[in-house]
Amino acid sequence: MNLDWPTLETERLILRPWKPEDFEPYARFSADEESMRYLGRDGRPTDAAETWRTICLFIGHWYLRGYTLWAVEEKATGEFVGRVGPWRPEGWPDLEIGWAVDRSRWGRGYATEAARAAANWVHRTLKADRVVHLIQEQNVRSIRVAEKLGAKLDGTCKLFGTTEVLVYQTALPLARAGAMAG
């Protein structure tokens, strides 16, 4: 297992390990109903305690699997803007690259930019030749991100035994390079 948690840089973003200062902005994100609509078990906002456990889950996933969702920071401001990266907790159907960007940054292409960097890292480091994106059918923004990555609809599955999601599959490597490990 690779315990060296790298930092990736794109033109506008830094994908990096989680740090204590990420808690407050991620808690604000997680408390926002619109941001959480398609995330988690039931699409509801989460409180501070659950947000703390979620960050710990991401960090633990890195140490158990050697990969996880990075905290994403905007280079220009140094502000936390979301989470993006590879993910496959126990019971997950396949290696996923997921994303969630703060609503204040929607429409800027950050999810696509960061997901592209994560996909290139996954191909290079984990030697994966494909990843999936598990997206609720109503989440048109995430479907557009997946399509920009070259993903194709590949069926459906149930998460948590109850939530029906679309399975988009992306072949790796992606057509264009997106990030360098630092």
Rosetta constraint file for C-alpha pairs under 8 A:
AtomPair CA 1 CA 64 HARMONIC 7.84 0.50
AtomPair CA 1 CA 65 HARMONIC 6.80 0.50
AtomPair CA 1 CA 66 HARMONIC 5.47 0.50
AtomPair CA 2 CA 66 HARMONIC 4.99 0.50
AtomPair CA 2 CA 67 HARMONIC 8.00 0.50
AtomPair CA 3 CA 62 HARMONIC 7.42 0.50
AtomPair CA 3 CA 63 HARMONIC 6.29 0.50
AtomPair CA 3 CA 66 HARMONIC 5.93 0.50
AtomPair CA 5 CA 16 HARMONIC 7.98 0.50
AtomPair CA 5 CA 17 HARMONIC 6.60 0.50
AtomPair CA 5 CA 62 HARMONIC 7.74 0.50
AtomPair CA 5 CA 66 HARMONIC 7.83 0.50
AtomPair CA 5 CA 67 HARMONIC 7.73 0.50
AtomPair CA 6 CA 16 HARMONIC 6.80 0.50
AtomPair CA 6 CA 17 HARMONIC 7.39 0.50
AtomPair CA 6 CA 181 HARMONIC 6.19 0.50
AtomPair CA 6 CA 182 HARMONIC 6.47 0.50
AtomPair CA 7 CA 14 HARMONIC 6.96 0.50
AtomPair CA 7 CA 15 HARMONIC 5.58 0.50
AtomPair CA 7 CA 16 HARMONIC 4.48 0.50
AtomPair CA 7 CA 17 HARMONIC 6.89 0.50
AtomPair CA 7 CA 181 HARMONIC 5.69 0.50
AtomPair CA 7 CA 182 HARMONIC 5.31 0.50
AtomPair CA 8 CA 14 HARMONIC 5.82 0.50
AtomPair CA 8 CA 15 HARMONIC 4.95 0.50
AtomPair CA 8 CA 16 HARMONIC 6.48 0.50
AtomPair CA 8 CA 117 HARMONIC 7.13 0.50
AtomPair CA 8 CA 179 HARMONIC 6.04 0.50
AtomPair CA 8 CA 180 HARMONIC 5.61 0.50
AtomPair CA 8 CA 181 HARMONIC 4.53 0.50
AtomPair CA 8 CA 182 HARMONIC 5.86 0.50
AtomPair CA 9 CA 13 HARMONIC 5.85 0.50
AtomPair CA 9 CA 14 HARMONIC 4.60 0.50
AtomPair CA 9 CA 15 HARMONIC 6.20 0.50
AtomPair CA 9 CA 117 HARMONIC 7.75 0.50
AtomPair CA 9 CA 179 HARMONIC 5.45 0.50
AtomPair CA 9 CA 180 HARMONIC 5.84 0.50
AtomPair CA 9 CA 181 HARMONIC 6.71 0.50
AtomPair CA 9 CA 182 HARMONIC 7.17 0.50
AtomPair CA 10 CA 14 HARMONIC 6.41 0.50
AtomPair CA 10 CA 113 HARMONIC 7.14 0.50
AtomPair CA 10 CA 114 HARMONIC 7.22 0.50
AtomPair CA 10 CA 117 HARMONIC 6.95 0.50
AtomPair CA 10 CA 178 HARMONIC 6.29 0.50
AtomPair CA 10 CA 179 HARMONIC 5.02 0.50
AtomPair CA 10 CA 180 HARMONIC 7.29 0.50
AtomPair CA 12 CA 74 HARMONIC 6.18 0.50
AtomPair CA 12 CA 75 HARMONIC 5.44 0.50
AtomPair CA 12 CA 76 HARMONIC 7.08 0.50
AtomPair CA 13 CA 72 HARMONIC 6.66 0.50
AtomPair CA 13 CA 73 HARMONIC 5.66 0.50
AtomPair CA 13 CA 74 HARMONIC 4.78 0.50
AtomPair CA 13 CA 75 HARMONIC 5.15 0.50
AtomPair CA 13 CA 110 HARMONIC 7.68 0.50
AtomPair CA 13 CA 114 HARMONIC 7.13 0.50
AtomPair CA 14 CA 72 HARMONIC 5.69 0.50
AtomPair CA 14 CA 73 HARMONIC 5.07 0.50
AtomPair CA 14 CA 74 HARMONIC 6.42 0.50
AtomPair CA 14 CA 75 HARMONIC 6.32 0.50
AtomPair CA 15 CA 70 HARMONIC 5.43 0.50
AtomPair CA 15 CA 71 HARMONIC 5.73 0.50
AtomPair CA 15 CA 72 HARMONIC 4.60 0.50
AtomPair CA 15 CA 73 HARMONIC 6.43 0.50
AtomPair CA 15 CA 84 HARMONIC 7.69 0.50
AtomPair CA 15 CA 114 HARMONIC 7.25 0.50
AtomPair CA 16 CA 70 HARMONIC 5.31 0.50
AtomPair CA 16 CA 71 HARMONIC 5.41 0.50
AtomPair CA 16 CA 72 HARMONIC 6.39 0.50
AtomPair CA 16 CA 73 HARMONIC 7.67 0.50
AtomPair CA 17 CA 70 HARMONIC 5.58 0.50
AtomPair CA 17 CA 71 HARMONIC 5.97 0.50
AtomPair CA 18 CA 22 HARMONIC 6.62 0.50
AtomPair CA 18 CA 55 HARMONIC 7.59 0.50
AtomPair CA 18 CA 59 HARMONIC 7.22 0.50
AtomPair CA 18 CA 70 HARMONIC 6.70 0.50
AtomPair CA 18 CA 71 HARMONIC 5.42 0.50
AtomPair CA 19 CA 23 HARMONIC 7.76 0.50
AtomPair CA 21 CA 25 HARMONIC 7.94 0.50
AtomPair CA 22 CA 26 HARMONIC 5.94 0.50
AtomPair CA 22 CA 71 HARMONIC 7.67 0.50
AtomPair CA 22 CA 80 HARMONIC 6.56 0.50
AtomPair CA 23 CA 27 HARMONIC 5.85 0.50
AtomPair CA 23 CA 51 HARMONIC 7.66 0.50
AtomPair CA 23 CA 52 HARMONIC 6.87 0.50
AtomPair CA 23 CA 55 HARMONIC 7.72 0.50
AtomPair CA 24 CA 28 HARMONIC 6.29 0.50
AtomPair CA 25 CA 29 HARMONIC 6.24 0.50
AtomPair CA 25 CA 80 HARMONIC 6.54 0.50
AtomPair CA 26 CA 30 HARMONIC 5.97 0.50
AtomPair CA 26 CA 51 HARMONIC 7.29 0.50
AtomPair CA 26 CA 80 HARMONIC 7.69 0.50
AtomPair CA 26 CA 82 HARMONIC 7.34 0.50
AtomPair CA 27 CA 31 HARMONIC 6.07 0.50
AtomPair CA 27 CA 46 HARMONIC 7.83 0.50
AtomPair CA 27 CA 47 HARMONIC 7.22 0.50
AtomPair CA 27 CA 48 HARMONIC 5.72 0.50
AtomPair CA 27 CA 51 HARMONIC 5.73 0.50
AtomPair CA 27 CA 52 HARMONIC 7.83 0.50
AtomPair CA 28 CA 32 HARMONIC 6.51 0.50
AtomPair CA 29 CA 35 HARMONIC 6.58 0.50
AtomPair CA 29 CA 36 HARMONIC 7.83 0.50
AtomPair CA 29 CA 102 HARMONIC 6.03 0.50
AtomPair CA 29 CA 103 HARMONIC 7.80 0.50
AtomPair CA 30 CA 35 HARMONIC 7.05 0.50
AtomPair CA 30 CA 36 HARMONIC 6.25 0.50
AtomPair CA 30 CA 45 HARMONIC 5.55 0.50
AtomPair CA 30 CA 46 HARMONIC 5.44 0.50
AtomPair CA 30 CA 47 HARMONIC 7.33 0.50
AtomPair CA 30 CA 51 HARMONIC 6.69 0.50
AtomPair CA 31 CA 36 HARMONIC 7.58 0.50
AtomPair CA 31 CA 45 HARMONIC 4.60 0.50
AtomPair CA 31 CA 46 HARMONIC 5.26 0.50
AtomPair CA 31 CA 47 HARMONIC 6.21 0.50
AtomPair CA 31 CA 48 HARMONIC 7.99 0.50
AtomPair CA 32 CA 36 HARMONIC 6.27 0.50
AtomPair CA 32 CA 45 HARMONIC 5.80 0.50
AtomPair CA 33 CA 37 HARMONIC 5.96 0.50
AtomPair CA 33 CA 44 HARMONIC 6.32 0.50
AtomPair CA 33 CA 45 HARMONIC 5.19 0.50
AtomPair CA 34 CA 103 HARMONIC 7.89 0.50
AtomPair CA 35 CA 39 HARMONIC 7.95 0.50
AtomPair CA 35 CA 100 HARMONIC 7.90 0.50
AtomPair CA 35 CA 101 HARMONIC 7.98 0.50
AtomPair CA 35 CA 102 HARMONIC 6.90 0.50
AtomPair CA 35 CA 103 HARMONIC 6.14 0.50
AtomPair CA 36 CA 40 HARMONIC 7.45 0.50
AtomPair CA 36 CA 43 HARMONIC 5.41 0.50
AtomPair CA 36 CA 44 HARMONIC 5.83 0.50
AtomPair CA 36 CA 45 HARMONIC 5.55 0.50
AtomPair CA 37 CA 43 HARMONIC 4.36 0.50
AtomPair CA 37 CA 44 HARMONIC 6.07 0.50
AtomPair CA 37 CA 45 HARMONIC 7.65 0.50
AtomPair CA 38 CA 42 HARMONIC 7.82 0.50
AtomPair CA 38 CA 43 HARMONIC 4.98 0.50
AtomPair CA 38 CA 135 HARMONIC 7.83 0.50
AtomPair CA 38 CA 136 HARMONIC 6.51 0.50
AtomPair CA 38 CA 139 HARMONIC 6.68 0.50
AtomPair CA 39 CA 43 HARMONIC 5.02 0.50
AtomPair CA 39 CA 44 HARMONIC 7.69 0.50
AtomPair CA 40 CA 44 HARMONIC 7.53 0.50
AtomPair CA 41 CA 159 HARMONIC 7.86 0.50
AtomPair CA 41 CA 160 HARMONIC 6.58 0.50
AtomPair CA 41 CA 163 HARMONIC 7.32 0.50
AtomPair CA 42 CA 163 HARMONIC 7.80 0.50
AtomPair CA 46 CA 50 HARMONIC 5.94 0.50
AtomPair CA 46 CA 51 HARMONIC 6.30 0.50
AtomPair CA 47 CA 51 HARMONIC 6.18 0.50
AtomPair CA 48 CA 52 HARMONIC 6.14 0.50
AtomPair CA 49 CA 53 HARMONIC 6.41 0.50
AtomPair CA 50 CA 54 HARMONIC 6.16 0.50
AtomPair CA 51 CA 55 HARMONIC 6.35 0.50
AtomPair CA 52 CA 56 HARMONIC 6.31 0.50
AtomPair CA 53 CA 57 HARMONIC 6.03 0.50
AtomPair CA 54 CA 58 HARMONIC 6.33 0.50
AtomPair CA 55 CA 59 HARMONIC 6.33 0.50
AtomPair CA 56 CA 60 HARMONIC 5.97 0.50
AtomPair CA 57 CA 61 HARMONIC 5.97 0.50
AtomPair CA 58 CA 62 HARMONIC 6.52 0.50
AtomPair CA 58 CA 68 HARMONIC 6.00 0.50
AtomPair CA 58 CA 69 HARMONIC 6.35 0.50
AtomPair CA 59 CA 63 HARMONIC 6.69 0.50
AtomPair CA 59 CA 68 HARMONIC 7.32 0.50
AtomPair CA 60 CA 64 HARMONIC 6.12 0.50
AtomPair CA 61 CA 65 HARMONIC 5.63 0.50
AtomPair CA 61 CA 66 HARMONIC 7.23 0.50
AtomPair CA 61 CA 67 HARMONIC 6.76 0.50
AtomPair CA 61 CA 68 HARMONIC 5.86 0.50
AtomPair CA 61 CA 87 HARMONIC 7.94 0.50
AtomPair CA 61 CA 89 HARMONIC 7.20 0.50
AtomPair CA 62 CA 66 HARMONIC 4.65 0.50
AtomPair CA 62 CA 67 HARMONIC 4.57 0.50
AtomPair CA 62 CA 68 HARMONIC 5.08 0.50
AtomPair CA 63 CA 67 HARMONIC 7.63 0.50
AtomPair CA 67 CA 85 HARMONIC 7.99 0.50
AtomPair CA 67 CA 86 HARMONIC 6.26 0.50
AtomPair CA 67 CA 87 HARMONIC 7.07 0.50
AtomPair CA 68 CA 85 HARMONIC 5.83 0.50
AtomPair CA 68 CA 86 HARMONIC 5.11 0.50
AtomPair CA 68 CA 87 HARMONIC 5.26 0.50
AtomPair CA 69 CA 83 HARMONIC 5.87 0.50
AtomPair CA 69 CA 84 HARMONIC 4.93 0.50
AtomPair CA 69 CA 85 HARMONIC 3.95 0.50
AtomPair CA 69 CA 86 HARMONIC 5.68 0.50
AtomPair CA 69 CA 87 HARMONIC 6.44 0.50
AtomPair CA 69 CA 98 HARMONIC 7.50 0.50
AtomPair CA 70 CA 83 HARMONIC 5.49 0.50
AtomPair CA 70 CA 84 HARMONIC 5.42 0.50
AtomPair CA 70 CA 85 HARMONIC 5.71 0.50
AtomPair CA 71 CA 80 HARMONIC 7.13 0.50
AtomPair CA 71 CA 81 HARMONIC 7.87 0.50
AtomPair CA 71 CA 82 HARMONIC 6.08 0.50
AtomPair CA 71 CA 83 HARMONIC 4.70 0.50
AtomPair CA 71 CA 84 HARMONIC 6.80 0.50
AtomPair CA 72 CA 80 HARMONIC 5.86 0.50
AtomPair CA 72 CA 81 HARMONIC 5.60 0.50
AtomPair CA 72 CA 82 HARMONIC 5.09 0.50
AtomPair CA 72 CA 83 HARMONIC 5.34 0.50
AtomPair CA 72 CA 84 HARMONIC 6.82 0.50
AtomPair CA 72 CA 114 HARMONIC 7.78 0.50
AtomPair CA 73 CA 78 HARMONIC 5.78 0.50
AtomPair CA 73 CA 79 HARMONIC 5.37 0.50
AtomPair CA 73 CA 80 HARMONIC 4.46 0.50
AtomPair CA 73 CA 81 HARMONIC 5.51 0.50
AtomPair CA 73 CA 82 HARMONIC 7.28 0.50
AtomPair CA 74 CA 78 HARMONIC 5.26 0.50
AtomPair CA 74 CA 79 HARMONIC 5.45 0.50
AtomPair CA 74 CA 80 HARMONIC 6.49 0.50
AtomPair CA 74 CA 81 HARMONIC 6.36 0.50
AtomPair CA 75 CA 79 HARMONIC 7.69 0.50
AtomPair CA 81 CA 101 HARMONIC 5.74 0.50
AtomPair CA 81 CA 102 HARMONIC 5.28 0.50
AtomPair CA 81 CA 105 HARMONIC 7.02 0.50
AtomPair CA 82 CA 99 HARMONIC 7.58 0.50
AtomPair CA 82 CA 100 HARMONIC 5.52 0.50
AtomPair CA 82 CA 101 HARMONIC 4.23 0.50
AtomPair CA 82 CA 102 HARMONIC 5.51 0.50
AtomPair CA 83 CA 99 HARMONIC 5.73 0.50
AtomPair CA 83 CA 100 HARMONIC 5.40 0.50
AtomPair CA 83 CA 101 HARMONIC 6.45 0.50
AtomPair CA 84 CA 97 HARMONIC 7.15 0.50
AtomPair CA 84 CA 98 HARMONIC 5.62 0.50
AtomPair CA 84 CA 99 HARMONIC 4.24 0.50
AtomPair CA 84 CA 100 HARMONIC 6.40 0.50
AtomPair CA 84 CA 111 HARMONIC 7.35 0.50
AtomPair CA 84 CA 114 HARMONIC 6.41 0.50
AtomPair CA 84 CA 115 HARMONIC 6.20 0.50
AtomPair CA 84 CA 118 HARMONIC 7.29 0.50
AtomPair CA 85 CA 96 HARMONIC 7.95 0.50
AtomPair CA 85 CA 97 HARMONIC 5.07 0.50
AtomPair CA 85 CA 98 HARMONIC 5.59 0.50
AtomPair CA 85 CA 99 HARMONIC 6.62 0.50
AtomPair CA 85 CA 114 HARMONIC 7.92 0.50
AtomPair CA 85 CA 115 HARMONIC 6.50 0.50
AtomPair CA 85 CA 118 HARMONIC 5.37 0.50
AtomPair CA 85 CA 119 HARMONIC 7.73 0.50
AtomPair CA 86 CA 95 HARMONIC 6.71 0.50
AtomPair CA 86 CA 96 HARMONIC 5.43 0.50
AtomPair CA 86 CA 97 HARMONIC 4.27 0.50
AtomPair CA 86 CA 98 HARMONIC 6.44 0.50
AtomPair CA 86 CA 118 HARMONIC 6.92 0.50
AtomPair CA 86 CA 119 HARMONIC 7.78 0.50
AtomPair CA 86 CA 122 HARMONIC 7.21 0.50
AtomPair CA 87 CA 95 HARMONIC 6.00 0.50
AtomPair CA 87 CA 96 HARMONIC 5.16 0.50
AtomPair CA 87 CA 97 HARMONIC 6.04 0.50
AtomPair CA 87 CA 98 HARMONIC 6.99 0.50
AtomPair CA 88 CA 92 HARMONIC 5.55 0.50
AtomPair CA 88 CA 93 HARMONIC 7.77 0.50
AtomPair CA 88 CA 94 HARMONIC 6.44 0.50
AtomPair CA 88 CA 95 HARMONIC 5.18 0.50
AtomPair CA 88 CA 96 HARMONIC 6.22 0.50
AtomPair CA 92 CA 159 HARMONIC 7.47 0.50
AtomPair CA 94 CA 131 HARMONIC 7.37 0.50
AtomPair CA 94 CA 132 HARMONIC 6.72 0.50
AtomPair CA 95 CA 131 HARMONIC 5.49 0.50
AtomPair CA 95 CA 132 HARMONIC 6.20 0.50
AtomPair CA 96 CA 131 HARMONIC 5.35 0.50
AtomPair CA 96 CA 132 HARMONIC 4.61 0.50
AtomPair CA 96 CA 133 HARMONIC 5.36 0.50
AtomPair CA 96 CA 134 HARMONIC 7.20 0.50
AtomPair CA 97 CA 115 HARMONIC 6.87 0.50
AtomPair CA 97 CA 118 HARMONIC 7.33 0.50
AtomPair CA 97 CA 119 HARMONIC 7.07 0.50
AtomPair CA 97 CA 131 HARMONIC 6.48 0.50
AtomPair CA 97 CA 132 HARMONIC 6.38 0.50
AtomPair CA 97 CA 133 HARMONIC 5.83 0.50
AtomPair CA 98 CA 115 HARMONIC 7.38 0.50
AtomPair CA 98 CA 133 HARMONIC 6.19 0.50
AtomPair CA 98 CA 134 HARMONIC 7.68 0.50
AtomPair CA 99 CA 111 HARMONIC 6.12 0.50
AtomPair CA 99 CA 115 HARMONIC 6.90 0.50
AtomPair CA 100 CA 111 HARMONIC 7.01 0.50
AtomPair CA 101 CA 105 HARMONIC 6.64 0.50
AtomPair CA 101 CA 106 HARMONIC 6.76 0.50
AtomPair CA 101 CA 110 HARMONIC 7.32 0.50
AtomPair CA 101 CA 111 HARMONIC 6.33 0.50
AtomPair CA 102 CA 106 HARMONIC 6.78 0.50
AtomPair CA 105 CA 110 HARMONIC 7.45 0.50
AtomPair CA 106 CA 110 HARMONIC 7.59 0.50
AtomPair CA 109 CA 113 HARMONIC 6.15 0.50
AtomPair CA 110 CA 114 HARMONIC 5.98 0.50
AtomPair CA 111 CA 115 HARMONIC 5.86 0.50
AtomPair CA 111 CA 145 HARMONIC 6.88 0.50
AtomPair CA 112 CA 116 HARMONIC 5.96 0.50
AtomPair CA 112 CA 145 HARMONIC 5.49 0.50
AtomPair CA 112 CA 146 HARMONIC 7.80 0.50
AtomPair CA 112 CA 148 HARMONIC 7.03 0.50
AtomPair CA 112 CA 149 HARMONIC 7.07 0.50
AtomPair CA 113 CA 117 HARMONIC 6.50 0.50
AtomPair CA 113 CA 178 HARMONIC 7.15 0.50
AtomPair CA 114 CA 118 HARMONIC 6.22 0.50
AtomPair CA 115 CA 119 HARMONIC 5.99 0.50
AtomPair CA 115 CA 149 HARMONIC 7.98 0.50
AtomPair CA 116 CA 120 HARMONIC 6.24 0.50
AtomPair CA 116 CA 149 HARMONIC 6.80 0.50
AtomPair CA 116 CA 174 HARMONIC 7.52 0.50
AtomPair CA 116 CA 177 HARMONIC 7.80 0.50
AtomPair CA 116 CA 178 HARMONIC 5.71 0.50
AtomPair CA 116 CA 179 HARMONIC 7.76 0.50
AtomPair CA 117 CA 121 HARMONIC 6.28 0.50
AtomPair CA 117 CA 177 HARMONIC 7.57 0.50
AtomPair CA 117 CA 178 HARMONIC 4.74 0.50
AtomPair CA 117 CA 179 HARMONIC 4.73 0.50
AtomPair CA 117 CA 180 HARMONIC 7.73 0.50
AtomPair CA 118 CA 122 HARMONIC 6.10 0.50
AtomPair CA 118 CA 179 HARMONIC 7.92 0.50
AtomPair CA 119 CA 123 HARMONIC 6.19 0.50
AtomPair CA 119 CA 131 HARMONIC 7.80 0.50
AtomPair CA 119 CA 172 HARMONIC 7.29 0.50
AtomPair CA 119 CA 173 HARMONIC 7.51 0.50
AtomPair CA 119 CA 174 HARMONIC 7.35 0.50
AtomPair CA 120 CA 124 HARMONIC 6.14 0.50
AtomPair CA 120 CA 172 HARMONIC 7.56 0.50
AtomPair CA 120 CA 173 HARMONIC 6.36 0.50
AtomPair CA 120 CA 174 HARMONIC 6.81 0.50
AtomPair CA 120 CA 177 HARMONIC 6.91 0.50
AtomPair CA 120 CA 178 HARMONIC 6.85 0.50
AtomPair CA 120 CA 179 HARMONIC 7.22 0.50
AtomPair CA 121 CA 125 HARMONIC 5.67 0.50
AtomPair CA 121 CA 126 HARMONIC 7.60 0.50
AtomPair CA 121 CA 179 HARMONIC 7.80 0.50
AtomPair CA 121 CA 181 HARMONIC 7.87 0.50
AtomPair CA 122 CA 126 HARMONIC 5.04 0.50
AtomPair CA 122 CA 127 HARMONIC 6.57 0.50
AtomPair CA 122 CA 128 HARMONIC 6.21 0.50
AtomPair CA 123 CA 127 HARMONIC 4.71 0.50
AtomPair CA 123 CA 128 HARMONIC 4.84 0.50
AtomPair CA 123 CA 129 HARMONIC 6.27 0.50
AtomPair CA 123 CA 130 HARMONIC 7.87 0.50
AtomPair CA 123 CA 172 HARMONIC 6.14 0.50
AtomPair CA 123 CA 173 HARMONIC 6.00 0.50
AtomPair CA 124 CA 128 HARMONIC 7.75 0.50
AtomPair CA 128 CA 172 HARMONIC 7.01 0.50
AtomPair CA 129 CA 171 HARMONIC 5.99 0.50
AtomPair CA 129 CA 172 HARMONIC 4.66 0.50
AtomPair CA 129 CA 173 HARMONIC 6.69 0.50
AtomPair CA 130 CA 169 HARMONIC 6.84 0.50
AtomPair CA 130 CA 170 HARMONIC 5.48 0.50
AtomPair CA 130 CA 171 HARMONIC 4.37 0.50
AtomPair CA 130 CA 172 HARMONIC 4.98 0.50
AtomPair CA 130 CA 173 HARMONIC 7.83 0.50
AtomPair CA 131 CA 169 HARMONIC 5.82 0.50
AtomPair CA 131 CA 170 HARMONIC 5.40 0.50
AtomPair CA 131 CA 171 HARMONIC 6.74 0.50
AtomPair CA 131 CA 172 HARMONIC 7.46 0.50
AtomPair CA 132 CA 167 HARMONIC 6.39 0.50
AtomPair CA 132 CA 168 HARMONIC 5.41 0.50
AtomPair CA 132 CA 169 HARMONIC 4.38 0.50
AtomPair CA 132 CA 170 HARMONIC 6.05 0.50
AtomPair CA 133 CA 146 HARMONIC 6.95 0.50
AtomPair CA 133 CA 166 HARMONIC 8.00 0.50
AtomPair CA 133 CA 167 HARMONIC 5.90 0.50
AtomPair CA 133 CA 168 HARMONIC 5.10 0.50
AtomPair CA 133 CA 169 HARMONIC 6.42 0.50
AtomPair CA 133 CA 170 HARMONIC 7.93 0.50
AtomPair CA 134 CA 165 HARMONIC 5.84 0.50
AtomPair CA 134 CA 166 HARMONIC 5.70 0.50
AtomPair CA 134 CA 167 HARMONIC 4.93 0.50
AtomPair CA 134 CA 168 HARMONIC 6.48 0.50
AtomPair CA 135 CA 139 HARMONIC 6.65 0.50
AtomPair CA 135 CA 142 HARMONIC 6.83 0.50
AtomPair CA 135 CA 143 HARMONIC 6.91 0.50
AtomPair CA 135 CA 165 HARMONIC 5.20 0.50
AtomPair CA 135 CA 166 HARMONIC 5.16 0.50
AtomPair CA 135 CA 167 HARMONIC 6.61 0.50
AtomPair CA 135 CA 168 HARMONIC 7.64 0.50
AtomPair CA 136 CA 164 HARMONIC 6.86 0.50
AtomPair CA 136 CA 165 HARMONIC 4.53 0.50
AtomPair CA 136 CA 166 HARMONIC 5.89 0.50
AtomPair CA 137 CA 165 HARMONIC 6.41 0.50
AtomPair CA 137 CA 166 HARMONIC 6.13 0.50
AtomPair CA 139 CA 143 HARMONIC 6.41 0.50
AtomPair CA 140 CA 144 HARMONIC 6.18 0.50
AtomPair CA 141 CA 145 HARMONIC 6.48 0.50
AtomPair CA 142 CA 146 HARMONIC 6.20 0.50
AtomPair CA 143 CA 147 HARMONIC 6.18 0.50
AtomPair CA 144 CA 148 HARMONIC 6.14 0.50
AtomPair CA 145 CA 149 HARMONIC 6.48 0.50
AtomPair CA 146 CA 150 HARMONIC 6.59 0.50
AtomPair CA 146 CA 151 HARMONIC 5.26 0.50
AtomPair CA 146 CA 152 HARMONIC 7.99 0.50
AtomPair CA 146 CA 168 HARMONIC 7.05 0.50
AtomPair CA 146 CA 170 HARMONIC 7.80 0.50
AtomPair CA 147 CA 151 HARMONIC 4.90 0.50
AtomPair CA 147 CA 152 HARMONIC 6.88 0.50
AtomPair CA 149 CA 170 HARMONIC 6.93 0.50
AtomPair CA 149 CA 174 HARMONIC 7.23 0.50
AtomPair CA 150 CA 170 HARMONIC 5.95 0.50
AtomPair CA 150 CA 171 HARMONIC 7.55 0.50
AtomPair CA 150 CA 174 HARMONIC 7.71 0.50
AtomPair CA 151 CA 168 HARMONIC 5.61 0.50
AtomPair CA 151 CA 169 HARMONIC 5.01 0.50
AtomPair CA 151 CA 170 HARMONIC 4.18 0.50
AtomPair CA 151 CA 171 HARMONIC 7.22 0.50
AtomPair CA 152 CA 168 HARMONIC 5.26 0.50
AtomPair CA 152 CA 169 HARMONIC 5.36 0.50
AtomPair CA 152 CA 170 HARMONIC 6.53 0.50
AtomPair CA 153 CA 166 HARMONIC 7.13 0.50
AtomPair CA 153 CA 167 HARMONIC 6.01 0.50
AtomPair CA 153 CA 168 HARMONIC 4.36 0.50
AtomPair CA 153 CA 169 HARMONIC 6.36 0.50
AtomPair CA 154 CA 166 HARMONIC 7.63 0.50
AtomPair CA 154 CA 167 HARMONIC 5.42 0.50
AtomPair CA 154 CA 168 HARMONIC 5.39 0.50
AtomPair CA 154 CA 169 HARMONIC 6.13 0.50
AtomPair CA 155 CA 166 HARMONIC 6.03 0.50
AtomPair CA 155 CA 167 HARMONIC 5.30 0.50
AtomPair CA 155 CA 168 HARMONIC 7.38 0.50
AtomPair CA 156 CA 164 HARMONIC 6.85 0.50
AtomPair CA 156 CA 165 HARMONIC 5.54 0.50
AtomPair CA 156 CA 166 HARMONIC 4.43 0.50
AtomPair CA 156 CA 167 HARMONIC 5.13 0.50
AtomPair CA 157 CA 164 HARMONIC 5.77 0.50
AtomPair CA 157 CA 165 HARMONIC 5.58 0.50
AtomPair CA 157 CA 166 HARMONIC 6.62 0.50
AtomPair CA 157 CA 167 HARMONIC 6.82 0.50
AtomPair CA 158 CA 162 HARMONIC 5.83 0.50
AtomPair CA 158 CA 163 HARMONIC 5.17 0.50
AtomPair CA 158 CA 164 HARMONIC 4.47 0.50
AtomPair CA 158 CA 165 HARMONIC 6.10 0.50
AtomPair CA 159 CA 163 HARMONIC 5.07 0.50
AtomPair CA 159 CA 164 HARMONIC 6.47 0.50
AtomPair CA 159 CA 165 HARMONIC 7.17 0.50
